[in-house]
Amino acid sequence: MDNLPNDVLFLLMSWLDTNDFISLSYVCKRFQSLSYSPLLNRKLDFRSGVPSSTHFVEKFLQDKLRSKLVHDLSISSLFWIKSKALKTLLSKMTNLKVLDVHGTLLIQRDLKAVVDACPYLTHLSWTCNLRKDQQTEAMDLGKSLSKIQVLCVYTYYFVEFIEVFAELMSGCKELRSFYLNYAVKGISGISLTC
């Protein structure tokens, strides 16, 4: 490997899935240095499976330099990271444009903080657990969603979610496409294009 030029290694690294890319970045200083390429960090997708080491994933994403390079992040399989830790981690990724956090433990209050910290965020996918008694939270989150153009919401509380849906959506001024995925007695999914 020492004889391979950086261009070849860079090409090989570009074909790895995110979990393998993270593991490889810890092998040696040369791989770690190459792993900071903006092109390799632009899109990180953890949907391909649970990483072998949660410590490596969190350490990798907490890196200050790397956090500025990521534009598209899908962490839907990182279900073990608590909401507060996700908020801290994601709020530092201020260049995010696309964020998929559905299926994670990220609660609405922390999601609002993340959306507020990411001025370029236009695409969002998350699991909404808002219920009828949380209309104030829905209004606060709705105001933060004003710049979102594509919104994908997963929910298991469809009947209760409809009650706060108008509050949540009232802030979405730039919304172009909306997808609602719910599971109620075998019925699922609504897709709207604005």
Disulfide bonds with the S-S distance in Angstrom:
none
